[in-house]
Amino acid sequence: MAEFLTWKALLTFAGAVAATKYLTEGWKRLFGISGRAVLAAATVTGVALTVGAGLATGVRSAADVVLLALNGVIAAQAATGLNEQMVGPKQHLSEEQ
């Protein structure tokens, strides 16, 4: 891979998505939430995980914290499958429209 996207960065992001997914599933069962509340819970969880991990590892600049928060939002969208929620289930090419 290129210098821009290293294996370490890719695996770190995958871990953030997985942790966000599992914690959100736990919140769903624990609090009985559904619909948009799940998206909100996932977003809060993803941002808390990424910003918390960054602060725990020594990130202190405001710009880095903003980037961590944006990564948390993206991790939450990936964890909740936001793309499929917005555009609907995938349609196979063999199916007529």
KEKE-3310 file (N, C-alpha, C; in steps of 0.2 Angstrom, whole numbers, plus 5000, padded with zeros to 4 digits):
npx = (5004:5001:5011:5001:4990:4992:4995:4994:4986:4974:4970:4968:4957:4948:4947:4941:4929:4923:4923:4914:4902:4900:4898:4887:4877:4876:4870:4858:4852:4852:4845:4835:4833:4830:4829:4832:4838:4847:4857:4861:4866:4877:4885:4889:4895:4906:4913:4917:4925:4936:4941:4943:4953:4963:4966:4971:4982:4990:4987:4985:4982:4970:4966:4970:4961:4949:4950:4950:4937:4930:4934:4928:4914:4914:4917:4906:4896:4900:4899:4885:4880:4876:4876:4868:4856:4852:4851:4845:4843:4855:4854:4854:4863:4857:4843:4828:4824)
npy = (4994:5012:5026:5034:5027:5016:4998:4998:5009:5006:4994:4999:5007:4998:4991:5001:5002:4989:4989:4999:4994:4982:4988:4996:4987:4981:4992:4993:4981:4983:4995:4995:5002:5009:5012:5029:5032:5022:5025:5038:5033:5025:5035:5043:5033:5029:5042:5044:5033:5035:5048:5046:5036:5043:5054:5046:5041:5052:5062:5080:5091:5103:5101:5088:5082:5085:5079:5065:5065:5066:5054:5045:5047:5042:5029:5025:5026:5016:5006:5005:5002:5013:5017:5007:5009:5021:5020:5009:4990:4981:4978:4965:4963:4955:4956:4964:4981)
npz = (5000:4998:5005:5011:5015:5027:5032:5046:5049:5042:5048:5061:5059:5055:5067:5075:5069:5071:5085:5087:5081:5089:5102:5099:5095:5108:5115:5109:5113:5126:5129:5121:5109:5093:5075:5071:5083:5085:5075:5081:5093:5088:5082:5093:5100:5091:5090:5103:5105:5096:5098:5112:5112:5105:5113:5124:5119:5118:5109:5107:5100:5093:5080:5077:5086:5080:5068:5073:5078:5066:5060:5069:5066:5053:5056:5063:5053:5044:5053:5055:5043:5035:5021:5015:5022:5017:5003:5001:4999:4991:4973:4962:4946:4937:4940:4935:4933)
capx = (5000:5005:5012:4995:4986:4996:4991:4992:4980:4968:4968:4966:4951:4944:4945:4936:4922:4921:4921:4908:4897:4898:4895:4880:4872:4874:4866:4852:4849:4851:4841:4829:4833:4829:4828:4837:4842:4853:4862:4864:4871:4883:4889:4892:4900:4912:4917:4920:4930:4941:4943:4946:4959:4968:4968:4974:4989:4995:4985:4983:4981:4963:4965:4970:4955:4943:4950:4948:4930:4927:4935:4923:4908:4914:4917:4899:4892:4902:4897:4878:4878:4872:4875:4862:4850:4850:4849:4841:4847:4858:4850:4859:4862:4852:4836:4826:4822)
capy = (5000:5018:5029:5038:5022:5010:4993:4999:5014:5002:4989:5003:5009:4992:4990:5006:5000:4983:4990:5003:4990:4978:4992:4999:4981:4981:4998:4991:4976:4985:5000:4993:5007:5007:5018:5034:5032:5018:5029:5042:5029:5023:5040:5045:5028:5030:5048:5043:5028:5037:5053:5044:5033:5048:5057:5042:5040:5058:5068:5085:5097:5103:5099:5081:5079:5086:5073:5059:5065:5064:5047:5042:5048:5038:5022:5024:5025:5010:5000:5004:5001:5019:5017:5003:5012:5027:5019:5002:4984:4980:4975:4962:4966:4951:4958:4969:4986)
capz = (5000:4998:5012:5013:5019:5029:5035:5053:5049:5040:5054:5067:5057:5055:5074:5077:5066:5074:5092:5087:5079:5094:5107:5097:5096:5115:5117:5106:5117:5133:5130:5117:5104:5086:5070:5071:5089:5084:5072:5085:5098:5085:5081:5099:5102:5087:5091:5110:5105:5092:5102:5118:5111:5103:5120:5129:5117:5118:5105:5111:5096:5092:5073:5078:5089:5075:5063:5076:5078:5060:5059:5073:5063:5048:5058:5065:5047:5042:5058:5055:5036:5033:5014:5013:5024:5013:4996:5000:4998:4984:4968:4957:4939:4934:4942:4931:4937)
cpx = (5004:5006:5006:4991:4990:4992:4989:4986:4974:4966:4965:4959:4946:4942:4940:4929:4919:4919:4915:4902:4895:4895:4888:4875:4871:4870:4859:4848:4847:4846:4835:4828:4832:4829:4834:4841:4848:4859:4865:4869:4877:4888:4892:4897:4907:4916:4920:4926:4937:4945:4947:4953:4965:4971:4972:4981:4993:4993:4982:4981:4973:4962:4965:4963:4949:4944:4948:4940:4927:4928:4930:4916:4908:4914:4910:4895:4894:4899:4889:4876:4874:4871:4869:4856:4848:4848:4846:4846:4850:4854:4855:4858:4858:4845:4834:4823:4815)
cpy = (5006:5020:5032:5033:5016:5004:4994:5004:5010:4997:4993:5005:5004:4990:4995:5004:4994:4985:4995:4999:4985:4982:4994:4993:4980:4986:4996:4987:4979:4990:5000:4999:5004:5013:5023:5034:5027:5022:5035:5039:5027:5029:5043:5040:5029:5036:5047:5038:5031:5043:5051:5040:5038:5051:5053:5040:5046:5063:5074:5091:5097:5100:5091:5078:5080:5080:5066:5059:5063:5057:5043:5042:5043:5031:5021:5023:5018:5004:4999:5003:5007:5019:5013:5006:5018:5025:5012:4996:4984:4976:4972:4964:4961:4952:4964:4975:4989)
cpz = (5000:5005:5015:5018:5021:5032:5042:5053:5047:5045:5060:5065:5057:5063:5077:5075:5069:5081:5092:5085:5085:5100:5105:5097:5104:5118:5115:5110:5124:5134:5125:5112:5097:5081:5071:5077:5089:5080:5076:5091:5095:5084:5087:5101:5098:5089:5098:5109:5101:5096:5109:5117:5109:5109:5124:5126:5116:5113:5109:5106:5094:5085:5073:5081:5084:5070:5066:5077:5072:5058:5063:5070:5057:5050:5060:5059:5044:5046:5057:5048:5033:5025:5012:5016:5020:5006:4995:4999:4991:4979:4963:4950:4935:4935:4937:4935:4935)
residu = (MET:ALA:GLU:PHE:LEU:THR:TRP:LYS:ALA:LEU:LEU:THR:PHE:ALA:GLY:ALA:VAL:ALA:ALA:THR:LYS:TYR:LEU:THR:GLU:GLY:TRP:LYS:ARG:LEU:PHE:GLY:ILE:SER:GLY:ARG:ALA:VAL:LEU:ALA:ALA:ALA:THR:VAL:THR:GLY:VAL:ALA:LEU:THR:VAL:GLY:ALA:GLY:LEU:ALA:THR:GLY:VAL:ARG:SER:ALA:ALA:ASP:VAL:VAL:LEU:LEU:ALA:LEU:ASN:GLY:VAL:ILE:ALA:ALA:GLN:ALA:ALA:THR:GLY:LEU:ASN:GLU:GLN:MET:VAL:GLY:PRO:LYS:GLN:HIS:LEU:SER:GLU:GLU:GLN)
# end
